[in-house]
C-alpha cells in the first residue's frame, strides 16, 4: 500500500510539472497572438495614414487639372474663332491647316460644325 501511495504521489508531482509546462506554452501562444494582432493593427493604421496622404495629393492635383481643362477649352474656342475669321476672309482650308498646324480634315470639321455662325 505504501508503494501505491508513493507511486501516486510521484505521478501527481509529474502531472503538476507537466501542467505548468503546458501553461507556459499557452501563455506563449497568447502572447504571440497578441503581438500579431498589434502588428496587424499598426499596419492597418499605417495604410490608412498613407491612403489619407494619397487622397490629399489627388485632391490637390485635381484642381490644376480642372484649370488646365478650362484653359484648353478656352484655347480651342479662340482657335475656332480665329479659323472661322480667316475662312470668312477667303483663306482656303489647306492654307488654314498650314497656318494653324492642323490637318485639313480638322479645319474642315471646325468649319462644318460652325456653318450656322458663318451664314
N, CA, C and O atoms as a printed pandas DataFrame, in Angstrom:
     atom_number atom_name residue_name chain_id  residue_number  x_coord  y_coord  z_coord
0              1         N          UNK        A               1    0.815   -1.182    0.000
1              2        CA          UNK        A               1    0.000    0.000    0.000
2              3         C          UNK        A               1    0.871    1.264    0.000
3              4         O          UNK        A               1    0.532    2.261   -0.636
4              5         N          UNK        A               2    1.948    1.209    0.689
5              6        CA          UNK        A               2    2.841    2.338    0.748
6              7         C          UNK        A               2    3.450    2.599   -0.633
7              8         O          UNK        A               2    3.655    3.747   -1.026
8              9         N          UNK        A               3    3.727    1.548   -1.338
9             10        CA          UNK        A               3    4.305    1.703   -2.669
10            11         C          UNK        A               3    3.293    2.377   -3.593
11            12         O          UNK        A               3    3.671    3.217   -4.409
12            13         N          UNK        A               4    2.044    2.029   -3.479
13            14        CA          UNK        A               4    0.998    2.631   -4.320
14            15         C          UNK        A               4    0.885    4.117   -4.001
15            16         O          UNK        A               4    0.742    4.930   -4.914
16            17         N          UNK        A               5    0.946    4.480   -2.747
17            18        CA          UNK        A               5    0.839    5.889   -2.350
18            19         C          UNK        A               5    2.056    6.659   -2.875
19            20         O          UNK        A               5    1.916    7.784   -3.355
20            21         N          UNK        A               6    3.218    6.072   -2.788
21            22        CA          UNK        A               6    4.425    6.736   -3.288
22            23         C          UNK        A               6    4.336    6.902   -4.807
23            24         O          UNK        A               6    4.690    7.955   -5.337
24            25         N          UNK        A               7    3.870    5.877   -5.502
25            26        CA          UNK        A               7    3.716    5.958   -6.965
26            27         C          UNK        A               7    2.700    7.032   -7.322
27            28         O          UNK        A               7    2.933    7.819   -8.239
28            29         N          UNK        A               8    1.576    7.077   -6.613
29            30        CA          UNK        A               8    0.559    8.107   -6.877
30            31         C          UNK        A               8    1.116    9.504   -6.582
31            32         O          UNK        A               8    0.823   10.451   -7.311
32            33         N          UNK        A               9    1.897    9.633   -5.542
33            34        CA          UNK        A               9    2.499   10.918   -5.198
34            35         C          UNK        A               9    3.466   11.370   -6.299
35            36         O          UNK        A               9    3.467   12.541   -6.680
36            37         N          UNK        A              10    4.285   10.448   -6.810
37            38        CA          UNK        A              10    5.230   10.766   -7.884
38            39         C          UNK        A              10    4.476   11.130   -9.163
39            40         O          UNK        A              10    4.860   12.067   -9.863
40            41         N          UNK        A              11    3.407   10.395   -9.471
41            42        CA          UNK        A              11    2.599   10.684  -10.658
42            43         C          UNK        A              11    1.952   12.055  -10.518
43            44         O          UNK        A              11    1.894   12.807  -11.491
44            45         N          UNK        A              12    1.471   12.389   -9.346
45            46        CA          UNK        A              12    0.828   13.693   -9.146
46            47         C          UNK        A              12    1.833   14.823   -9.315
47            48         O          UNK        A              12    1.510   15.853   -9.906
48            49         N          UNK        A              13    3.047   14.646   -8.804
49            50        CA          UNK        A              13    4.081   15.671   -8.970
50            51         C          UNK        A              13    4.434   15.816  -10.459
51            52         O          UNK        A              13    4.618   16.931  -10.947
52            53         N          UNK        A              14    4.526   14.710  -11.162
53            54        CA          UNK        A              14    4.831   14.743  -12.594
54            55         C          UNK        A              14    3.718   15.451  -13.360
55            56         O          UNK        A              14    3.991   16.241  -14.264
56            57         N          UNK        A              15    2.474   15.173  -13.007
57            58        CA          UNK        A              15    1.346   15.828  -13.687
58            59         C          UNK        A              15    1.321   17.328  -13.399
59            60         O          UNK        A              15    1.023   18.123  -14.291
60            61         N          UNK        A              16    1.627   17.716  -12.185
61            62        CA          UNK        A              16    1.679   19.149  -11.852
62            63         C          UNK        A              16    2.785   19.824  -12.668
63            64         O          UNK        A              16    2.587   20.919  -13.196
64            65         N          UNK        A              17    3.937   19.180  -12.771
65            66        CA          UNK        A              17    5.035   19.728  -13.569
66            67         C          UNK        A              17    4.658   19.863  -15.031
67            68         O          UNK        A              17    4.964   20.876  -15.660
68            69         N          UNK        A              18    4.005   18.864  -15.573
69            70        CA          UNK        A              18    3.563   18.912  -16.977
70            71         C          UNK        A              18    2.536   20.021  -17.182
71            72         O          UNK        A              18    2.564   20.712  -18.200
72            73         N          UNK        A              19    1.633   20.193  -16.224
73            74        CA          UNK        A              19    0.608   21.234  -16.363
74            75         C          UNK        A              19    1.239   22.625  -16.377
75            76         O          UNK        A              19    0.775   23.502  -17.105
76            77         N          UNK        A              20    2.295   22.840  -15.579
77            78        CA          UNK        A              20    2.986   24.127  -15.603
78            79         C          UNK        A              20    3.668   24.364  -16.952
79            80         O          UNK        A              20    3.662   25.482  -17.467
80            81         N          UNK        A              21    4.242   23.333  -17.507
81            82        CA          UNK        A              21    4.883   23.467  -18.812
82            83         C          UNK        A              21    3.859   23.792  -19.898
83            84         O          UNK        A              21    4.131   24.598  -20.788
84            85         N          UNK        A              22    2.699   23.176  -19.828
85            86        CA          UNK        A              22    1.667   23.436  -20.830
86            87         C          UNK        A              22    1.099   24.835  -20.667
87            88         O          UNK        A              22    0.748   25.475  -21.659
88            89         N          UNK        A              23    1.003   25.314  -19.456
89            90        CA          UNK        A              23    0.527   26.686  -19.250
90            91         C          UNK        A              23    1.471   27.680  -19.911
91            92         O          UNK        A              23    1.027   28.664  -20.503
92            93         N          UNK        A              24    2.749   27.430  -19.814
93            94        CA          UNK        A              24    3.720   28.312  -20.439
94            95         C          UNK        A              24    3.549   28.320  -21.960
95            96         O          UNK        A              24    3.675   29.368  -22.592
96            97         N          UNK        A              25    3.266   27.169  -22.541
97            98        CA          UNK        A              25    3.050   27.110  -23.981
98            99         C          UNK        A              25    1.798   27.891  -24.364
99           100         O          UNK        A              25    1.791   28.589  -25.378
100          101         N          UNK        A              26    0.746   27.781  -23.566
101          102        CA          UNK        A              26   -0.480   28.523  -23.846
102          103         C          UNK        A              26   -0.218   30.012  -23.707
103          104         O          UNK        A              26   -0.683   30.812  -24.519
104          105         N          UNK        A              27    0.530   30.380  -22.674
105          106        CA          UNK        A              27    0.855   31.798  -22.494
106          107         C          UNK        A              27    1.693   32.305  -23.660
107          108         O          UNK        A              27    1.488   33.423  -24.133
108          109         N          UNK        A              28    2.631   31.492  -24.124
109          110        CA          UNK        A              28    3.438   31.882  -25.280
110          111         C          UNK        A              28    2.562   32.099  -26.508
111          112         O          UNK        A              28    2.731   33.075  -27.239
112          113         N          UNK        A              29    1.632   31.186  -26.724
113          114        CA          UNK        A              29    0.729   31.321  -27.870
114          115         C          UNK        A              29   -0.137   32.568  -27.735
115          116         O          UNK        A              29   -0.363   33.275  -28.717
116          117         N          UNK        A              30   -0.624   32.842  -26.525
117          118        CA          UNK        A              30   -1.433   34.040  -26.306
118          119         C          UNK        A              30   -0.609   35.294  -26.567
119          120         O          UNK        A              30   -1.088   36.233  -27.203
120          121         N          UNK        A              31    0.628   35.312  -26.077
121          122        CA          UNK        A              31    1.486   36.470  -26.298
122          123         C          UNK        A              31    1.799   36.648  -27.782
123          124         O          UNK        A              31    1.811   37.769  -28.291
124          125         N          UNK        A              32    2.049   35.552  -28.459
125          126        CA          UNK        A              32    2.333   35.630  -29.888
126          127         C          UNK        A              32    1.116   36.140  -30.656
127          128         O          UNK        A              32    1.247   36.941  -31.582
128          129         N          UNK        A              33   -0.063   35.672  -30.264
129          130        CA          UNK        A              33   -1.291   36.130  -30.903
130          131         C          UNK        A              33   -1.511   37.618  -30.646
131          132         O          UNK        A              33   -1.885   38.358  -31.556
132          133         N          UNK        A              34   -1.279   38.058  -29.404
133          134        CA          UNK        A              34   -1.400   39.482  -29.091
134          135         C          UNK        A              34   -0.414   40.306  -29.916
135          136         O          UNK        A              34   -0.757   41.372  -30.428
136          137         N          UNK        A              35    0.806   39.802  -30.039
137          138        CA          UNK        A              35    1.816   40.503  -30.827
138          139         C          UNK        A              35    1.390   40.610  -32.294
139          140         O          UNK        A              35    1.546   41.662  -32.915
140          141         N          UNK        A              36    0.858   39.529  -32.836
141          142        CA          UNK        A              36    0.388   39.554  -34.222
142          143         C          UNK        A              36   -0.767   40.530  -34.398
143          144         O          UNK        A              36   -0.839   41.241  -35.401
144          145         N          UNK        A              37   -1.672   40.565  -33.420
145          146        CA          UNK        A              37   -2.795   41.500  -33.503
146          147         C          UNK        A              37   -2.297   42.938  -33.487
147          148         O          UNK        A              37   -2.754   43.769  -34.272
148          149         N          UNK        A              38   -1.357   43.231  -32.590
149          150        CA          UNK        A              38   -0.827   44.589  -32.511
150          151         C          UNK        A              38   -0.108   44.986  -33.794
151          152         O          UNK        A              38   -0.283   46.100  -34.289
152          153         N          UNK        A              39    0.691   44.088  -34.326
153          154        CA          UNK        A              39    1.407   44.430  -35.558
154          155         C          UNK        A              39    0.433   44.600  -36.726
155          156         O          UNK        A              39    0.641   45.460  -37.582
156          157         N          UNK        A              40   -0.623   43.790  -36.766
157          158        CA          UNK        A              40   -1.629   43.946  -37.822
158          159         C          UNK        A              40   -2.344   45.284  -37.680
159          160         O          UNK        A              40   -2.595   45.964  -38.675
160          161         N          UNK        A              41   -2.672   45.663  -36.456
161          162        CA          UNK        A              41   -3.338   46.948  -36.237
162          163         C          UNK        A              41   -2.423   48.105  -36.619
163          164         O          UNK        A              41   -2.883   49.102  -37.174
164          165         N          UNK        A              42   -1.123   47.978  -36.324
165          166        CA          UNK        A              42   -0.175   49.021  -36.708
166          167         C          UNK        A              42   -0.082   49.134  -38.226
167          168         O          UNK        A              42   -0.034   50.241  -38.762
168          169         N          UNK        A              43   -0.057   48.018  -38.910
169          170        CA          UNK        A              43   -0.006   48.030  -40.373
170          171         C          UNK        A              43   -1.257   48.680  -40.953
171          172         O          UNK        A              43   -1.176   49.469  -41.894
172          173         N          UNK        A              44   -2.406   48.346  -40.389
173          174        CA          UNK        A              44   -3.662   48.945  -40.854
174          175         C          UNK        A              44   -3.630   50.450  -40.642
175          176         O          UNK        A              44   -4.047   51.208  -41.518
176          177         N          UNK        A              45   -3.143   50.887  -39.495
177          178        CA          UNK        A              45   -3.051   52.316  -39.206
178          179         C          UNK        A              45   -2.129   53.011  -40.212
179          180         O          UNK        A              45   -2.459   54.078  -40.730
180          181         N          UNK        A              46   -0.969   52.396  -40.483
181          182        CA          UNK        A              46   -0.035   52.983  -41.443
182          183         C          UNK        A              46   -0.656   53.069  -42.834
183          184         O          UNK        A              46   -0.497   54.074  -43.528
184          185         N          UNK        A              47   -1.365   52.015  -43.240
185          186        CA          UNK        A              47   -2.002   52.021  -44.559
186          187         C          UNK        A              47   -3.072   53.097  -44.654
187          188         O          UNK        A              47   -3.178   53.785  -45.669
188          189         N          UNK        A              48   -3.868   53.246  -43.591
189          190        CA          UNK        A              48   -4.891   54.294  -43.600
190          191         C          UNK        A              48   -4.251   55.669  -43.679
191          192         O          UNK        A              48   -4.746   56.553  -44.379
192          193         N          UNK        A              49   -3.153   55.849  -42.962
193          194        CA          UNK        A              49   -2.456   57.130  -42.981
194          195         C          UNK        A              49   -1.923   57.428  -44.382
195          196         O          UNK        A              49   -2.038   58.551  -44.873
196          197         N          UNK        A              50   -1.337   56.405  -45.024
197          198        CA          UNK        A              50   -0.833   56.586  -46.389
198          199         C          UNK        A              50   -1.974   56.883  -47.356
199          200         O          UNK        A              50   -1.825   57.695  -48.270
200          201         N          UNK        A              51   -3.118   56.221  -47.152
201          202        CA          UNK        A              51   -4.275   56.465  -48.030
202          203         C          UNK        A              51   -4.734   57.913  -47.902
203          204         O          UNK        A              51   -5.070   58.549  -48.901
204          205         N          UNK        A              52   -4.750   58.441  -46.662
205          206        CA          UNK        A              52   -5.142   59.836  -46.477
206          207         C          UNK        A              52   -4.200   60.773  -47.217
207          208         O          UNK        A              52   -4.637   61.732  -47.852
208          209         N          UNK        A              53   -2.900   60.487  -47.131
209          210        CA          UNK        A              53   -1.913   61.327  -47.811
210          211         C          UNK        A              53   -2.123   61.277  -49.320
211          212         O          UNK        A              53   -2.083   62.308  -49.990
212          213         N          UNK        A              54   -2.346   60.080  -49.851
213          214        CA          UNK        A              54   -2.566   59.930  -51.296
214          215         C          UNK        A              54   -3.845   60.642  -51.720
215          216         O          UNK        A              54   -3.873   61.296  -52.763
216          217         N          UNK        A              55   -4.906   60.522  -50.920
217          218        CA          UNK        A              55   -6.159   61.206  -51.247
218          219         C          UNK        A              55   -5.961   62.711  -51.261
219          220         O          UNK        A              55   -6.477   63.398  -52.143
220          221         N          UNK        A              56   -5.205   63.238  -50.276
221          222        CA          UNK        A              56   -4.947   64.675  -50.250
222          223         C          UNK        A              56   -4.160   65.109  -51.478
223          224         O          UNK        A              56   -4.443   66.154  -52.065
224          225         N          UNK        A              57   -3.165   64.303  -51.868
225          226        CA          UNK        A              57   -2.390   64.633  -53.059
226          227         C          UNK        A              57   -3.267   64.618  -54.303
227          228         O          UNK        A              57   -3.134   65.479  -55.172
228          229         N          UNK        A              58   -4.155   63.646  -54.386
229          230        CA          UNK        A              58   -5.055   63.578  -55.539
230          231         C          UNK        A              58   -5.982   64.780  -55.576
231          232         O          UNK        A              58   -6.247   65.335  -56.642
232          233         N          UNK        A              59   -6.474   65.182  -54.410
233          234        CA          UNK        A              59   -7.354   66.348  -54.371
234          235         C          UNK        A              59   -6.596   67.608  -54.753
235          236         O          UNK        A              59   -7.142   68.481  -55.428
236          237         N          UNK        A              60   -5.336   67.714  -54.326
237          238        CA          UNK        A              60   -4.537   68.878  -54.685
238          239         C          UNK        A              60   -4.203   68.864  -56.168
239          240         O          UNK        A              60   -4.194   69.915  -56.809
240          241         N          UNK        A              61   -3.930   67.703  -56.716
241          242        CA          UNK        A              61   -3.604   67.591  -58.138
242          243         C          UNK        A              61   -4.836   67.720  -59.007
243          244         O          UNK        A              61   -4.723   68.037  -60.191
244          245         N          UNK        A              62   -6.011   67.482  -58.447
245          246        CA          UNK        A              62   -7.249   67.546  -59.219
246          247         C          UNK        A              62   -7.572   68.981  -59.602
247          248         O          UNK        A              62   -8.097   69.214  -60.691
248          249         N          UNK        A              63   -7.279   69.943  -58.748
249          250        CA          UNK        A              63   -7.594   71.339  -59.012
250          251         C          UNK        A              63   -6.852   71.871  -60.237
251          252         O          UNK        A              63   -7.494   72.468  -61.102
252          253         N          UNK        A              64   -5.540   71.687  -60.357
253          254        CA          UNK        A              64   -4.869   72.165  -61.569
254          255         C          UNK        A              64   -5.373   71.479  -62.831
255          256         O          UNK        A              64   -5.379   72.086  -63.902
256          257         N          UNK        A              65   -5.791   70.230  -62.721
257          258        CA          UNK        A              65   -6.304   69.522  -63.882
258          259         C          UNK        A              65   -7.552   70.214  -64.409
259          260         O          UNK        A              65   -7.695   70.377  -65.620
260          261         N          UNK        A              66   -8.460   70.625  -63.526
261          262        CA          UNK        A              66   -9.667   71.300  -63.989
262          263         C          UNK        A              66   -9.318   72.654  -64.580
263          264         O          UNK        A              66   -9.959   73.099  -65.532
264          265         N          UNK        A              67   -8.293   73.326  -64.016
265          266        CA          UNK        A              67   -7.878   74.602  -64.578
266          267         C          UNK        A              67   -7.302   74.400  -65.972
267          268         O          UNK        A              67   -7.563   75.196  -66.874
268          269         N          UNK        A              68   -6.519   73.335  -66.155
269          270        CA          UNK        A              68   -5.952   73.056  -67.465
270          271         C          UNK        A              68   -7.050   72.736  -68.462
271          272         O          UNK        A              68   -6.980   73.158  -69.617
272          273         N          UNK        A              69   -8.063   71.997  -68.032
273          274        CA          UNK        A              69   -9.168   71.658  -68.912
274          275         C          UNK        A              69   -9.893   72.926  -69.334
275          276         O          UNK        A              69  -10.246   73.084  -70.503
276          277         N          UNK        A              70  -10.114   73.829  -68.384
277          278        CA          UNK        A              70  -10.776   75.090  -68.697
278          279         C          UNK        A              70   -9.932   75.889  -69.674
279          280         O          UNK        A              70  -10.457   76.445  -70.639
280          281         N          UNK        A              71   -8.622   75.951  -69.432
281          282        CA          UNK        A              71   -7.736   76.693  -70.323
282          283         C          UNK        A              71   -7.714   76.088  -71.718
283          284         O          UNK        A              71   -7.727   76.822  -72.706
284          285         N          UNK        A              72   -7.681   74.767  -71.815
285          286        CA          UNK        A              72   -7.648   74.146  -73.137
286          287         C          UNK        A              72   -8.964   74.371  -73.869
287          288         O          UNK        A              72   -8.973   74.518  -75.091
288          289         N          UNK        A              73  -10.086   74.400  -73.130
289          290        CA          UNK        A              73  -11.374   74.690  -73.751
290          291         C          UNK        A              73  -11.392   76.116  -74.274
291          292         O          UNK        A              73  -11.872   76.372  -75.378
292          293         N          UNK        A              74  -10.866   77.049  -73.477
293          294        CA          UNK        A              74  -10.802   78.440  -73.919
294          295         C          UNK        A              74   -9.887   78.570  -75.127
295          296         O          UNK        A              74  -10.201   79.307  -76.062
296          297         N          UNK        A              75   -8.756   77.865  -75.121
297          298        CA          UNK        A              75   -7.832   77.907  -76.255
298          299         C          UNK        A              75   -8.490   77.370  -77.520
299          300         O          UNK        A              75   -8.320   77.938  -78.599
300          301         N          UNK        A              76   -9.238   76.281  -77.394
301          302        CA          UNK        A              76   -9.880   75.719  -78.578
302          303         C          UNK        A              76  -10.954   76.664  -79.106
303          304         O          UNK        A              76  -11.172   76.739  -80.315
304          305         N          UNK        A              77  -11.629   77.389  -78.207
305          306        CA          UNK        A              77  -12.623   78.366  -78.663
306          307         C          UNK        A              77  -11.940   79.518  -79.392
307          308         O          UNK        A              77  -12.449   80.012  -80.398
308          309         N          UNK        A              78  -10.790   79.940  -78.884
309          310        CA          UNK        A              78  -10.039   81.007  -79.544
310          311         C          UNK        A              78   -9.558   80.524  -80.908
311          312         O          UNK        A              78   -9.639   81.259  -81.892
312          313         N          UNK        A              79   -9.052   79.279  -80.970
313          314        CA          UNK        A              79   -8.608   78.717  -82.249
314          315         C          UNK        A              79   -9.762   78.639  -83.234
315          316         O          UNK        A              79   -9.600   78.982  -84.405
316          317         N          UNK        A              80  -10.922   78.192  -82.775
317          318        CA          UNK        A              80  -12.091   78.089  -83.650
318          319         C          UNK        A              80  -12.479   79.459  -84.179
319          320         O          UNK        A              80  -12.759   79.609  -85.368
320          321         N          UNK        A              81  -12.497   80.455  -83.308
321          322        CA          UNK        A              81  -12.853   81.812  -83.733
322          323         C          UNK        A              81  -11.852   82.330  -84.761
323          324         O          UNK        A              81  -12.237   82.943  -85.756
324          325         N          UNK        A              82  -10.573   82.082  -84.518
325          326        CA          UNK        A              82   -9.540   82.552  -85.440
326          327         C          UNK        A              82   -9.660   81.849  -86.794
327          328         O          UNK        A              82   -9.524   82.485  -87.839
328          329         N          UNK        A              83   -9.913   80.539  -86.776
329          330        CA          UNK        A              83  -10.058   79.782  -88.027
330          331         C          UNK        A              83  -11.263   80.280  -88.810
331          332         O          UNK        A              83  -11.186   80.468  -90.024
332          333         N          UNK        A              84  -12.382   80.494  -88.114
333          334        CA          UNK        A              84  -13.587   80.968  -88.804
334          335         C          UNK        A              84  -13.381   82.358  -89.389
335          336         O          UNK        A              84  -13.864   82.650  -90.483
336          337         N          UNK        A              85  -12.662   83.221  -88.661
337          338        CA          UNK        A              85  -12.411   84.572  -89.171
338          339         C          UNK        A              85  -11.557   84.513  -90.436
339          340         O          UNK        A              85  -11.829   85.222  -91.404
340          341         N          UNK        A              86  -10.537   83.677  -90.428
341          342        CA          UNK        A              86   -9.684   83.546  -91.619
342          343         C          UNK        A              86  -10.451   82.914  -92.776
343          344         O          UNK        A              86  -10.235   83.274  -93.933
344          345         N          UNK        A              87  -11.346   81.973  -92.470
345          346        CA          UNK        A              87  -12.140   81.326  -93.514
346          347         C          UNK        A              87  -13.092   82.341  -94.151
347          348         O          UNK        A              87  -13.295   82.331  -95.365
348          349         N          UNK        A              88  -13.675   83.219  -93.325
349          350        CA          UNK        A              88  -14.567   84.267  -93.848
350          351         C          UNK        A              88  -13.813   85.228  -94.761
351          352         O          UNK        A              88  -14.383   85.770  -95.708
352          353         N          UNK        A              89  -12.541   85.434  -94.473
353          354        CA          UNK        A              89  -11.737   86.340  -95.291
354          355         C          UNK        A              89  -11.335   85.698  -96.614
355          356         O          UNK        A              89  -10.726   86.343  -97.467
356          357         N          UNK        A              90  -11.685   84.405  -96.781
357          358        CA          UNK        A              90  -11.440   83.757  -98.059
358          359         C          UNK        A              90  -10.225   82.848  -98.074
359          360         O          UNK        A              90   -9.816   82.396  -99.144
360          361         N          UNK        A              91   -9.657   82.575  -96.961
361          362        CA          UNK        A              91   -8.493   81.688  -96.899
362          363         C          UNK        A              91   -8.948   80.255  -97.157
363          364         O          UNK        A              91  -10.000   79.847  -96.666
364          365         N          UNK        A              92   -8.177   79.493  -97.913
365          366        CA          UNK        A              92   -8.555   78.114  -98.241
366          367         C          UNK        A              92   -8.330   77.201  -97.030
367          368         O          UNK        A              92   -7.608   77.545  -96.094
368          369         N          UNK        A              93   -8.975   76.020  -97.078
369          370        CA          UNK        A              93   -8.843   75.069  -95.975
370          371         C          UNK        A              93   -7.397   74.598  -95.826
371          372         O          UNK        A              93   -6.915   74.404  -94.710
372          373         N          UNK        A              94   -6.705   74.414  -96.959
373          374        CA          UNK        A              94   -5.321   73.967  -96.901
374          375         C          UNK        A              94   -4.432   75.025  -96.258
375          376         O          UNK        A              94   -3.569   74.711  -95.438
376          377         N          UNK        A              95   -4.651   76.283  -96.639
377          378        CA          UNK        A              95   -3.849   77.369  -96.068
378          379         C          UNK        A              95   -4.139   77.517  -94.573
379          380         O          UNK        A              95   -3.233   77.766  -93.779
380          381         N          UNK        A              96   -5.419   77.360  -94.198
381          382        CA          UNK        A              96   -5.780   77.420  -92.776
382          383         C          UNK        A              96   -5.092   76.303  -91.993
383          384         O          UNK        A              96   -4.577   76.525  -90.897
384          385         N          UNK        A              97   -5.090   75.109  -92.567
385          386        CA          UNK        A              97   -4.468   73.973  -91.890
386          387         C          UNK        A              97   -2.976   74.222  -91.684
387          388         O          UNK        A              97   -2.435   73.922  -90.621
388          389         N          UNK        A              98   -2.317   74.768  -92.696
389          390        CA          UNK        A              98   -0.891   75.066  -92.569
390          391         C          UNK        A              98   -0.631   76.148  -91.527
391          392         O          UNK        A              98    0.293   76.024  -90.723
392          393         N          UNK        A              99   -1.438   77.207  -91.536
393          394        CA          UNK        A              99   -1.194   78.315  -90.614
394          395         C          UNK        A              99   -1.504   77.945  -89.163
395          396         O          UNK        A              99   -0.888   78.486  -88.244
396          397         N          UNK        A             100   -2.443   77.039  -88.949
397          398        CA          UNK        A             100   -2.828   76.654  -87.586
398          399         C          UNK        A             100   -2.132   75.387  -87.110
399          400         O          UNK        A             100   -2.274   75.011  -85.947
400          401         N          UNK        A             101   -1.388   74.725  -87.979
401          402        CA          UNK        A             101   -0.703   73.496  -87.593
402          403         C          UNK        A             101   -1.666   72.343  -87.378
403          404         O          UNK        A             101   -1.467   71.510  -86.493
404          405         N          UNK        A             102   -2.710   72.301  -88.193
405          406        CA          UNK        A             102   -3.714   71.247  -88.083
406          407         C          UNK        A             102   -3.816   70.522  -89.414
407          408         O          UNK        A             102   -3.203   70.920  -90.405
408          409         N          UNK        A             103   -4.599   69.455  -89.420
409          410        CA          UNK        A             103   -4.844   68.764  -90.681
410          411         C          UNK        A             103   -6.022   69.429  -91.379
411          412         O          UNK        A             103   -6.817   70.135  -90.758
412          413         N          UNK        A             104   -6.116   69.190  -92.678
413          414        CA          UNK        A             104   -7.217   69.761  -93.453
414          415         C          UNK        A             104   -8.547   69.229  -92.935
415          416         O          UNK        A             104   -9.537   69.960  -92.897
416          417         N          UNK        A             105   -8.575   67.968  -92.537
417          418        CA          UNK        A             105   -9.821   67.372  -92.035
418          419         C          UNK        A             105  -10.283   68.058  -90.751
419          420         O          UNK        A             105  -11.477   68.284  -90.558
420          421         N          UNK        A             106   -9.332   68.387  -89.873
421          422        CA          UNK        A             106   -9.699   69.076  -88.632
422          423         C          UNK        A             106  -10.275   70.458  -88.924
423          424         O          UNK        A             106  -11.277   70.859  -88.332
424          425         N          UNK        A             107   -9.640   71.176  -89.832
425          426        CA          UNK        A             107  -10.133   72.513  -90.193
426          427         C          UNK        A             107  -11.505   72.397  -90.836
427          428         O          UNK        A             107  -12.405   73.174  -90.515
428          429         N          UNK        A             108  -11.680   71.433  -91.744
429          430        CA          UNK        A             108  -12.972   71.234  -92.400
430          431         C          UNK        A             108  -14.045   70.919  -91.358
431          432         O          UNK        A             108  -15.164   71.423  -91.448
432          433         N          UNK        A             109  -13.707   70.086  -90.371
433          434        CA          UNK        A             109  -14.653   69.726  -89.318
434          435         C          UNK        A             109  -15.079   70.957  -88.526
435          436         O          UNK        A             109  -16.261   71.123  -88.224
436          437         N          UNK        A             110  -14.126   71.816  -88.189
437          438        CA          UNK        A             110  -14.454   73.034  -87.439
438          439         C          UNK        A             110  -15.347   73.939  -88.266
439          440         O          UNK        A             110  -16.320   74.488  -87.750
440          441         N          UNK        A             111  -15.032   74.100  -89.537
441          442        CA          UNK        A             111  -15.836   74.969  -90.406
442          443         C          UNK        A             111  -17.243   74.408  -90.560
443          444         O          UNK        A             111  -18.218   75.158  -90.506
444          445         N          UNK        A             112  -17.359   73.083  -90.752
445          446        CA          UNK        A             112  -18.682   72.476  -90.929
446          447         C          UNK        A             112  -19.514   72.557  -89.652
447          448         O          UNK        A             112  -20.726   72.759  -89.717
448          449         N          UNK        A             113  -18.882   72.403  -88.505
449          450        CA          UNK        A             113  -19.617   72.493  -87.236
450          451         C          UNK        A             113  -20.145   73.899  -86.986
451          452         O          UNK        A             113  -21.148   74.080  -86.295
452          453         N          UNK        A             114  -19.475   74.877  -87.541
453          454        CA          UNK        A             114  -19.842   76.265  -87.274
454          455         C          UNK        A             114  -20.408   76.960  -88.503
455          456         O          UNK        A             114  -20.288   78.179  -88.627
456          457         N          UNK        A             115  -21.020   76.211  -89.412
457          458        CA          UNK        A             115  -21.586   76.816  -90.618
458          459         C          UNK        A             115  -22.687   77.810  -90.277
459          460         O          UNK        A             115  -22.849   78.817  -90.966
460          461         N          UNK        A             116  -23.444   77.536  -89.220
461          462        CA          UNK        A             116  -24.525   78.457  -88.831
462          463         C          UNK        A             116  -23.957   79.821  -88.482
463          464         O          UNK        A             116  -24.572   80.844  -88.783
464          465         N          UNK        A             117  -22.791   79.848  -87.852
465          466        CA          UNK        A             117  -22.176   81.112  -87.464
466          467         C          UNK        A             117  -21.735   81.877  -88.702
467          468         O          UNK        A             117  -21.781   83.106  -88.726
468          469         N          UNK        A             118  -21.311   81.153  -89.725
469          470        CA          UNK        A             118  -20.809   81.797  -90.926
470          471         C          UNK        A             118  -21.918   82.436  -91.747
471          472         O          UNK        A             118  -21.688   83.453  -92.402
472          473         N          UNK        A             119  -23.109   81.864  -91.725
473          474        CA          UNK        A             119  -24.184   82.407  -92.565
474          475         C          UNK        A             119  -25.058   83.361  -91.823
475          476         O          UNK        A             119  -26.006   83.901  -92.393
